[in-house]
Amino acid sequence: MIKAIIFDFGNVICRFDDNIFLNKLLKYTNKSFGQLNSLIYDSGLIDKYESGGISSDKTFAAIKKTCGLSILKDEFIEAYSNIFTSVEDTIKLIKKLKRNYKIGLLSNTNPWDFEINIKQVEIFDLFDAVSLSYEVGEKKPGKRMYMDILNKLKLKPDECVFVDDIKKNIEAASEIGLHGIHYTTYQKLVERLRKLHITF
């Protein structure tokens, strides 16, 4: 019997667009959009930050230096984190699901995004368990992430559904035994939940 529904955050509960951040940085540097994208995202620095391998202050210092930014820390954090918009259909669905199931959050994220965005969503208090990559020390599809949320929920894999917009994360969850749903549209999510006899 399914007892919990676990959700990814980015592009499931809230959409995000890294291009908004990069465009905001352009006024603080002589680097191009493409150069900024390569220096920040292709360098592996953000992956390290989201895996807990580097602090927020060191992340800021490293990006400021490598990108030649003339920017204050507060300005940088505002640009970095204000890239999210709520997926209202998912938020309404979680409120309904909470009546009958435990709700979990499993997210590859970092301290800035957690404090400024994730903790501020109206449904945050509905989560029975929260597992964050920077706290676990590993990002999905690493198995430690899935085991962390299962331990917090005190449930077996086959008692949980996991919803994520990235297919490899769903494949890894399914290998452990969770019921994985690859999120593409809200309607398809609803259809998959109903096939699993989830009531809401």
C-alpha positions in Angstrom: 0.0 0.0 0.0 1.3 3.5 -0.9 1.6 5.7 2.1 3.7 8.7 0.9 4.1 10.9 -2.2 7.6 12.4 -2.5 8.1 15.4 -4.7 11.1 17.1 -6.4 11.0 20.9 -6.1 12.5 22.4 -9.3 10.1 22.3 -12.3 7.6 20.2 -10.3 6.5 22.5 -7.4 8.2 25.6 -8.7 9.6 26.3 -12.1 13.0 27.9 -12.4 15.0 29.6 -15.1 18.8 30.0 -14.7 18.9 32.4 -17.6 17.2 35.0 -15.5 20.2 34.9 -13.1 22.7 35.0 -15.9 21.0 38.0 -17.6 21.0 39.9 -14.3 24.7 39.3 -13.9 25.5 40.9 -17.3 25.4 44.4 -15.9 28.1 43.5 -13.4 30.7 42.1 -15.8 32.2 42.4 -19.2 31.7 38.7 -19.8 29.1 37.5 -22.3 26.1 35.4 -21.4 27.7 32.3 -22.9 30.9 32.9 -20.9 29.0 33.3 -17.7 27.0 30.1 -18.3 30.2 28.2 -18.9 32.1 29.6 -16.0 29.3 29.0 -13.5 27.4 25.9 -14.7 29.9 24.0 -16.8 32.7 24.3 -14.2 31.0 22.0 -11.7 31.0 24.7 -9.1 27.2 24.7 -8.6 27.2 20.9 -8.4 29.8 21.1 -5.7 27.7 23.8 -3.9 24.5 21.7 -4.1 26.4 18.6 -2.8 27.5 20.5 0.3 31.2 20.5 -0.8 31.5 24.3 -0.6 30.0 27.0 1.5 27.7 29.8 0.3 30.4 32.4 1.0 33.0 30.5 -0.9 30.6 29.9 -3.8 30.0 33.6 -4.0 33.7 34.5 -3.8 34.6 31.9 -6.5 31.9 33.1 -9.0 32.7 36.7 -8.3 36.4 36.1 -9.1 36.1 33.8 -12.1 33.4 36.0 -13.7 35.0 39.3 -12.9 31.9 40.6 -11.2 31.5 44.0 -9.6 28.7 43.0 -7.3 27.7 43.0 -3.7 26.9 39.7 -2.0 23.2 40.7 -1.3 22.8 41.7 -5.0 24.3 38.4 -6.1 22.0 36.4 -3.8 18.9 38.3 -5.1 19.9 37.6 -8.7 20.7 33.9 -8.0 17.6 33.0 -6.1 14.8 35.1 -7.6 14.3 32.8 -10.6 11.3 30.7 -9.3 7.6 30.7 -10.1 5.1 28.5 -8.4 3.4 25.6 -10.3 -0.1 26.2 -8.8 -1.6 22.9 -10.0 1.1 20.9 -8.1 0.6 23.0 -5.0 -3.2 22.4 -5.1 -2.6 18.7 -5.7 -0.2 18.4 -2.7 -2.9 20.0 -0.4 -5.3 17.3 -1.6 -2.9 14.5 -1.2 -2.0 15.5 2.3 -5.4 14.4 3.5 -4.5 10.7 2.9 -0.8 10.5 2.5 2.5 11.6 3.9 4.2 14.1 1.8 8.0 14.3 1.2 10.4 16.7 -0.5 13.6 15.4 -2.2 15.6 18.2 -3.8 19.0 18.9 -5.3 19.4 22.4 -3.9 21.6 24.7 -1.9 21.3 26.9 1.2 20.3 30.1 -0.7 17.5 28.5 -2.6 16.3 26.5 0.4 16.1 29.5 2.7 14.8 32.1 0.1 12.5 29.9 -2.0 11.7 26.4 -0.8 11.0 27.3 2.9 8.8 30.2 1.7 6.3 28.2 -0.4 2.9 28.0 1.1 2.9 24.2 1.4 6.2 23.8 3.1 4.6 23.0 6.4 2.8 20.1 4.7 6.0 18.1 4.2 6.4 15.3 6.7 10.1 14.9 5.7 12.6 17.0 3.7 15.9 15.7 2.2 18.2 18.2 0.6 21.3 17.4 -1.4 23.6 19.9 0.3 22.7 18.4 3.7 22.9 14.7 2.6 26.3 15.4 0.8 25.1 13.9 -2.5 22.8 14.8 -5.4 20.2 12.7 -7.0 20.4 10.3 -8.7 22.8 9.2 -5.9 21.1 6.5 -3.8 21.9 8.2 -0.5 19.3 10.8 -1.3 16.5 8.3 -1.7 17.5 6.4 1.4 17.6 9.6 3.5 14.0 10.5 2.7 12.8 6.9 3.2 14.5 6.8 6.6 12.9 10.1 7.6 9.5 8.9 6.5 10.1 5.5 8.1 8.7 3.8 5.1 9.7 1.1 2.6 10.4 2.0 -1.0 7.3 0.3 -2.4 5.2 2.4 0.0 6.3 5.6 -1.7 5.7 7.4 -5.0 8.5 9.7 -6.3 7.8 12.5 -8.7 10.7 14.2 -10.6 11.1 16.1 -13.9 14.5 14.4 -14.6 14.2 10.9 -16.0 17.5 9.6 -14.6 16.4 10.5 -11.1 13.2 8.5 -11.6 15.2 5.6 -13.0 17.4 5.6 -9.9 14.4 5.8 -7.6 12.8 2.9 -9.4 15.9 0.7 -9.1 15.6 1.1 -5.3 11.9 0.1 -5.5 10.0 3.4 -5.4 7.1 4.0 -7.7 8.6 6.6 -10.0 6.7 9.2 -12.0 8.5 11.2 -14.6 6.9 14.7 -14.5 6.2 16.2 -17.9 2.8 17.8 -17.5 0.3 18.1 -14.7 -2.3 16.1 -16.5 0.1 13.2 -17.1 1.0 13.3 -13.4 -2.6 13.0 -12.4 -3.1 10.1 -14.8 -0.1 8.2 -13.4 -1.2 8.8 -9.8 -4.7 7.4 -10.6 -3.2 4.3 -12.2 -1.4 3.7 -8.9 -4.8 4.1 -7.2 -3.8 7.3 -5.4 -6.9 9.1 -4.1 -7.2 12.9 -4.0 
